[in-house]
Amino acid sequence: MEEFFKELIPVYKRHIKVKQLKRKTIENFSRFYSSFMDQYKDPKDKKDKYLHAKRIGLQYILDNQDLIYSEINK
């Protein structure tokens, strides 16, 4: 999971223009991650496997806010 976010953070950094407070940065990154994962939603999938991955990722973001914030603001 950590490797995935190390690849995703540079993609996110290309879209931000202003350094923000930690809470706002994590909130915006969570939204970015959520919309990034939505592209993998399969309407034919009844079990919504992507939702499980999305929830795990959002929980990872919450659990590692300090690490993600520092990576974003490098």
N, CA, C and O atoms as a MOPAC input file, in Angstrom:
PM7 MOZYME 1SCF
protein

 N      0.82700 1    -1.18400 1     0.00000 1
 C      0.00000 1     0.00000 1     0.00000 1
 C      0.87500 1     1.25200 1     0.00000 1
 O      0.57300 1     2.24100 1    -0.66700 1
 N      1.96000 1     1.18500 1     0.76000 1
 C      2.85400 1     2.34200 1     0.84500 1
 C      3.46500 1     2.67300 1    -0.51900 1
 O      3.59500 1     3.84400 1    -0.87600 1
 N      3.83600 1     1.64800 1    -1.27200 1
 C      4.41500 1     1.86500 1    -2.60500 1
 C      3.40000 1     2.50600 1    -3.55300 1
 O      3.74700 1     3.36600 1    -4.36200 1
 N      2.15200 1     2.07900 1    -3.44200 1
 C      1.09900 1     2.64600 1    -4.27700 1
 C      0.96900 1     4.14900 1    -4.02100 1
 O      0.87400 1     4.93700 1    -4.96300 1
 N      0.96600 1     4.54000 1    -2.75600 1
 C      0.81700 1     5.95300 1    -2.43200 1
 C      2.07300 1     6.75000 1    -2.78400 1
 O      1.98400 1     7.94200 1    -3.08000 1
 N      3.22800 1     6.11200 1    -2.75400 1
 C      4.44600 1     6.81300 1    -3.17800 1
 C      4.38400 1     7.14700 1    -4.66500 1
 O      4.97900 1     8.12900 1    -5.10800 1
 N      3.67100 1     6.34000 1    -5.42800 1
 C      3.48000 1     6.60900 1    -6.85400 1
 C      2.34700 1     7.60900 1    -7.09700 1
 O      2.40400 1     8.39700 1    -8.04200 1
 N      1.33000 1     7.57700 1    -6.25200 1
 C      0.16000 1     8.43400 1    -6.43500 1
 C      0.40900 1     9.87700 1    -5.99400 1
 O     -0.13100 1    10.80300 1    -6.59900 1
 N      1.20800 1    10.08300 1    -4.96300 1
 C      1.45400 1    11.43400 1    -4.44000 1
 C      2.06400 1    12.36000 1    -5.49500 1
 O      1.61200 1    13.50000 1    -5.60200 1
 N      3.05900 1    11.94300 1    -6.27800 1
 C      3.57100 1    12.84700 1    -7.32300 1
 C      2.51200 1    13.23400 1    -8.35800 1
 O      2.53100 1    14.35000 1    -8.87700 1
 N      1.59700 1    12.32300 1    -8.65500 1
 C      0.50900 1    12.64200 1    -9.57700 1
 C     -0.36000 1    13.74200 1    -8.97400 1
 O     -0.75400 1    14.68300 1    -9.66300 1
 N     -0.65100 1    13.61500 1    -7.68600 1
 C     -1.45400 1    14.61800 1    -6.98500 1
 C     -0.71800 1    15.95500 1    -6.92200 1
 O     -1.32300 1    17.01100 1    -7.10500 1
 N      0.58200 1    15.90600 1    -6.66400 1
 C      1.36100 1    17.13900 1    -6.52000 1
 C      1.36200 1    17.98100 1    -7.78700 1
 O      1.50300 1    19.20200 1    -7.71500 1
 N      1.20600 1    17.35500 1    -8.93600 1
 C      1.15000 1    18.10600 1   -10.19000 1
 C     -0.09300 1    18.97400 1   -10.28900 1
 O     -0.11800 1    19.93900 1   -11.05300 1
 N     -1.12600 1    18.64000 1    -9.52300 1
 C     -2.40000 1    19.35100 1    -9.60400 1
 C     -2.57100 1    20.43500 1    -8.54200 1
 O     -3.46300 1    21.27400 1    -8.66200 1
 N     -1.74400 1    20.43200 1    -7.52000 1
 C     -1.90200 1    21.44900 1    -6.48000 1
 C     -1.03100 1    22.65100 1    -6.80400 1
 O      0.03100 1    22.52800 1    -7.41400 1
 N     -1.50100 1    23.80500 1    -6.38600 1
 C     -0.78200 1    25.03300 1    -6.69300 1
 C     -0.30600 1    25.77200 1    -5.44400 1
 O      0.67600 1    26.51400 1    -5.49600 1
 N     -0.99600 1    25.57200 1    -4.32400 1
 C     -0.70200 1    26.31900 1    -3.11100 1
 C     -0.52400 1    25.34200 1    -1.95100 1
 O     -1.27100 1    24.37100 1    -1.83200 1
 N      0.45600 1    25.59900 1    -1.10700 1
 C      0.64200 1    24.79100 1     0.09000 1
 C     -0.49200 1    25.10100 1     1.05900 1
 O     -0.81900 1    26.26600 1     1.28600 1
 N     -1.09200 1    24.05800 1     1.63200 1
 C     -2.23700 1    24.22300 1     2.51700 1
 C     -1.94000 1    23.64500 1     3.89400 1
 O     -0.93100 1    22.97100 1     4.10400 1
 N     -2.84400 1    23.92700 1     4.82500 1
 C     -2.74400 1    23.33600 1     6.14900 1
 C     -2.91900 1    21.82400 1     6.05500 1
 O     -3.48800 1    21.30300 1     5.09600 1
 N     -2.41800 1    21.14000 1     7.07300 1
 C     -2.43300 1    19.67700 1     7.05500 1
 C     -3.84200 1    19.11500 1     6.87800 1
 O     -4.05200 1    18.23500 1     6.04300 1
 N     -4.79400 1    19.60200 1     7.63800 1
 C     -6.14900 1    19.07000 1     7.57800 1
 C     -6.74200 1    19.22000 1     6.17500 1
 O     -7.34600 1    18.28600 1     5.64700 1
 N     -6.56700 1    20.38300 1     5.58700 1
 C     -7.10100 1    20.65100 1     4.24700 1
 C     -6.36400 1    19.82000 1     3.18900 1
 O     -6.98000 1    19.32700 1     2.24400 1
 N     -5.06400 1    19.66800 1     3.35100 1
 C     -4.27800 1    18.86900 1     2.40800 1
 C     -4.73700 1    17.41600 1     2.41900 1
 O     -4.92700 1    16.81800 1     1.36000 1
 N     -4.91600 1    16.84700 1     3.60000 1
 C     -5.35200 1    15.45300 1     3.72200 1
 C     -6.76500 1    15.30100 1     3.16800 1
 O     -7.06900 1    14.31300 1     2.50000 1
 N     -7.62100 1    16.27100 1     3.44000 1
 C     -8.99000 1    16.23800 1     2.92100 1
 C     -8.98500 1    16.25100 1     1.38500 1
 O     -9.68800 1    15.46400 1     0.75200 1
 N     -8.20000 1    17.13800 1     0.80100 1
 C     -8.12400 1    17.22200 1    -0.65800 1
 C     -7.48100 1    15.98800 1    -1.27200 1
 O     -7.91000 1    15.52500 1    -2.32900 1
 N     -6.45200 1    15.44900 1    -0.61800 1
 C     -5.81500 1    14.23700 1    -1.12700 1
 C     -6.77700 1    13.05200 1    -1.04500 1
 O     -6.78400 1    12.19600 1    -1.93000 1
 N     -7.58100 1    13.00100 1     0.00500 1
 C     -8.57900 1    11.93500 1     0.12600 1
 C     -9.60000 1    12.02500 1    -1.00200 1
 O    -10.00200 1    11.00600 1    -1.56400 1
 N    -10.01200 1    13.22800 1    -1.32900 1
 C    -10.94100 1    13.41800 1    -2.45500 1
 C    -10.28600 1    12.98600 1    -3.77300 1
 O    -10.91100 1    12.32400 1    -4.60200 1
 N     -9.03400 1    13.36800 1    -3.94600 1
 C     -8.29600 1    12.97700 1    -5.14800 1
 C     -8.21000 1    11.46000 1    -5.25000 1
 O     -8.46400 1    10.89000 1    -6.31000 1
 N     -7.85400 1    10.81300 1    -4.15600 1
 C     -7.75300 1     9.34900 1    -4.13500 1
 C     -9.10800 1     8.71400 1    -4.45300 1
 O     -9.18800 1     7.75700 1    -5.22300 1
 N    -10.15500 1     9.24900 1    -3.86000 1
 C    -11.49300 1     8.71300 1    -4.07800 1
 C    -11.89200 1     8.80500 1    -5.55600 1
 O    -12.40500 1     7.83900 1    -6.12200 1
 N    -11.66100 1     9.94500 1    -6.16700 1
 C    -11.99700 1    10.08700 1    -7.59100 1
 C    -11.07600 1     9.23900 1    -8.46500 1
 O    -11.49700 1     8.74200 1    -9.51000 1
 N     -9.82100 1     9.07200 1    -8.04300 1
 C     -8.88900 1     8.20900 1    -8.76600 1
 C     -9.39200 1     6.76900 1    -8.75100 1
 O     -9.34200 1     6.08000 1    -9.77000 1
 N     -9.87000 1     6.32000 1    -7.61200 1
 C    -10.36100 1     4.94300 1    -7.50400 1
 C    -11.68800 1     4.74600 1    -8.22700 1
 O    -11.98300 1     3.63900 1    -8.67700 1
 N    -12.49000 1     5.79500 1    -8.34600 1
 C    -13.78200 1     5.67500 1    -9.02200 1
 C    -13.64600 1     5.28700 1   -10.49200 1
 O    -14.57800 1     4.73000 1   -11.07300 1
 N    -12.51600 1     5.57100 1   -11.08600 1
 C    -12.33400 1     5.19400 1   -12.48700 1
 C    -12.26100 1     3.67700 1   -12.66800 1
 O    -12.40300 1     3.17700 1   -13.78400 1
 N    -12.04000 1     2.95100 1   -11.57700 1
 C    -11.94700 1     1.48800 1   -11.65600 1
 C    -13.26700 1     0.80100 1   -11.31600 1
 O    -13.33500 1    -0.42700 1   -11.28300 1
 N    -14.30800 1     1.57900 1   -11.06500 1
 C    -15.60600 1     0.99800 1   -10.73800 1
 C    -16.15600 1     0.27800 1   -11.96500 1
 O    -16.20200 1     0.82800 1   -13.06500 1
 N    -16.56300 1    -0.95000 1   -11.74600 1
 C    -17.14700 1    -1.76400 1   -12.81500 1
 C    -18.64800 1    -1.90900 1   -12.53800 1
 O    -19.02600 1    -2.54700 1   -11.55500 1
 N    -19.49500 1    -1.34100 1   -13.37000 1
 C    -20.94300 1    -1.41700 1   -13.12700 1
 C    -21.47600 1    -2.85300 1   -13.10500 1
 O    -22.54100 1    -3.11100 1   -12.54400 1
 N    -20.74700 1    -3.77700 1   -13.70900 1
 C    -21.18900 1    -5.17200 1   -13.74900 1
 C    -20.79300 1    -5.93400 1   -12.48000 1
 O    -21.30400 1    -7.02300 1   -12.22300 1
 N    -19.88700 1    -5.36200 1   -11.69400 1
 C    -19.40200 1    -6.02700 1   -10.48200 1
 C    -20.39900 1    -5.81600 1    -9.34900 1
 O    -20.55600 1    -4.70000 1    -8.85400 1
 N    -21.05800 1    -6.87100 1    -8.94800 1
 C    -22.07700 1    -6.77500 1    -7.89700 1
 C    -21.47300 1    -6.67600 1    -6.49800 1
 O    -22.11500 1    -6.16100 1    -5.58200 1
 N    -20.25800 1    -7.15800 1    -6.32700 1
 C    -19.64600 1    -7.15700 1    -5.00200 1
 C    -18.86000 1    -5.88700 1    -4.72200 1
 O    -18.40100 1    -5.68000 1    -3.59900 1
 N    -18.69900 1    -5.04200 1    -5.71800 1
 C    -17.97700 1    -3.76900 1    -5.57200 1
 C    -16.60900 1    -3.96600 1    -4.91500 1
 O    -16.31700 1    -3.39900 1    -3.86200 1
 N    -15.79400 1    -4.77000 1    -5.55700 1
 C    -14.44900 1    -5.02400 1    -5.03900 1
 C    -13.62900 1    -3.74900 1    -4.97500 1
 O    -12.76400 1    -3.60400 1    -4.11100 1
 N    -13.89900 1    -2.81900 1    -5.89500 1
 C    -13.13300 1    -1.57600 1    -5.86600 1
 C    -13.46200 1    -0.76400 1    -4.61800 1
 O    -12.61300 1    -0.02100 1    -4.12500 1
 N    -14.70000 1    -0.89900 1    -4.09500 1
 C    -15.06700 1    -0.17800 1    -2.87800 1
 C    -14.22200 1    -0.63300 1    -1.69000 1
 O    -13.84800 1     0.16900 1    -0.83400 1
 N    -13.93300 1    -1.91200 1    -1.65400 1
 C    -13.08300 1    -2.44300 1    -0.58400 1
 C    -11.68700 1    -1.81400 1    -0.66000 1
 O    -11.13300 1    -1.39200 1     0.35500 1
 N    -11.13700 1    -1.75800 1    -1.84800 1
 C     -9.81800 1    -1.14500 1    -2.03200 1
 C     -9.86900 1     0.34800 1    -1.71600 1
 O     -8.92900 1     0.90100 1    -1.14600 1
 N    -10.95400 1     0.98400 1    -2.08400 1
 C    -11.12100 1     2.41700 1    -1.81000 1
 C    -11.15600 1     2.67700 1    -0.30500 1
 O    -10.50400 1     3.59900 1     0.18700 1
 N    -11.91400 1     1.86700 1     0.41600 1
 C    -12.00500 1     2.02300 1     1.87900 1
 C    -10.66300 1     1.77900 1     2.55000 1
 O    -10.27900 1     2.51600 1     3.45800 1
 N     -9.95200 1     0.75800 1     2.11300 1
 C     -8.63900 1     0.46800 1     2.68900 1
 C     -7.69400 1     1.63900 1     2.45400 1
 O     -6.95000 1     2.03100 1     3.35300 1
 N     -7.72200 1     2.19100 1     1.25700 1
 C     -6.87000 1     3.33700 1     0.93800 1
 C     -7.20900 1     4.56100 1     1.76500 1
 O     -6.31200 1     5.24800 1     2.25300 1
 N     -8.49200 1     4.84000 1     1.93000 1
 C     -8.89600 1     5.99300 1     2.73900 1
 C     -8.49100 1     5.80400 1     4.20000 1
 O     -8.09400 1     6.76000 1     4.86700 1
 N     -8.59100 1     4.58400 1     4.69000 1
 C     -8.15900 1     4.31300 1     6.06600 1
 C     -6.64800 1     4.47400 1     6.18900 1
 O     -6.15300 1     4.98200 1     7.19500 1
 N     -5.92400 1     4.04700 1     5.17400 1
 C     -4.46500 1     4.22100 1     5.16800 1
 C     -4.11500 1     5.70400 1     5.21100 1
 O     -3.19700 1     6.10500 1     5.92700 1
 N     -4.83800 1     6.51500 1     4.45300 1
 C     -4.58800 1     7.96400 1     4.45400 1
 C     -4.81900 1     8.53500 1     5.84900 1
 O     -4.01800 1     9.33400 1     6.33300 1
 N     -5.90900 1     8.13000 1     6.49500 1
 C     -6.19900 1     8.62600 1     7.85200 1
 C     -5.14600 1     8.17700 1     8.85800 1
 O     -4.74000 1     8.95000 1     9.72500 1
 N     -4.71100 1     6.94000 1     8.74300 1
 C     -3.72800 1     6.40300 1     9.69000 1
 C     -2.33400 1     6.98900 1     9.49000 1
 O     -1.54100 1     7.01900 1    10.43100 1
 N     -2.02500 1     7.45100 1     8.29100 1
 C     -0.68000 1     7.93100 1     7.97400 1
 C     -0.68600 1     9.38700 1     7.49800 1
 O      0.03300 1     9.74500 1     6.56500 1
 N     -1.49200 1    10.20800 1     8.13800 1
 C     -1.63100 1    11.60700 1     7.73900 1
 C     -0.30400 1    12.35400 1     7.76600 1
 O      0.00300 1    13.10300 1     6.83900 1
 N      0.47200 1    12.16000 1     8.80000 1
 C      1.74200 1    12.87900 1     8.92900 1
 C      2.69800 1    12.51800 1     7.79600 1
 O      3.32700 1    13.39400 1     7.20200 1
 N      2.80100 1    11.24200 1     7.50600 1
 C      3.68000 1    10.76400 1     6.43700 1
 C      3.23700 1    11.31100 1     5.07800 1
 O      4.05700 1    11.80500 1     4.30400 1
 N      1.95800 1    11.22100 1     4.80000 1
 C      1.44000 1    11.69100 1     3.50700 1
 C      1.59300 1    13.19300 1     3.38300 1
 O      1.98000 1    13.69000 1     2.32600 1
 N      1.29500 1    13.92300 1     4.44400 1
 C      1.43100 1    15.37600 1     4.41800 1
 C      2.88500 1    15.79400 1     4.15400 1
 O      3.14600 1    16.71500 1     3.38000 1
 N      3.81700 1    15.10500 1     4.80700 1
 C      5.22100 1    15.44300 1     4.59600 1
 C      5.66800 1    15.09500 1     3.18500 1
 O      6.47000 1    15.82700 1     2.60400 1
 N      5.17400 1    14.00000 1     2.61800 1
 C      5.50800 1    13.62900 1     1.23700 1
 C      4.95400 1    14.63400 1     0.24100 1
 O      5.61500 1    14.96600 1    -0.74200 1
 N      3.76300 1    15.11100 1     0.48500 1
 C      3.13500 1    16.07400 1    -0.41700 1
 C      3.89100 1    17.40100 1    -0.39400 1
 O      4.03300 1    18.05400 1    -1.42800 1
 N      4.36900 1    17.79400 1     0.76600 1
 C      4.99800 1    19.11200 1     0.91400 1
 C      6.51700 1    19.07900 1     0.81700 1
 O      7.17400 1    20.03100 1     1.23800 1
 N      7.08200 1    18.02700 1     0.28200 1
 C      8.53300 1    17.97100 1     0.07800 1
 C      8.95300 1    18.98400 1    -0.93800 1
 O     10.14000 1    19.09200 1    -1.24700 1

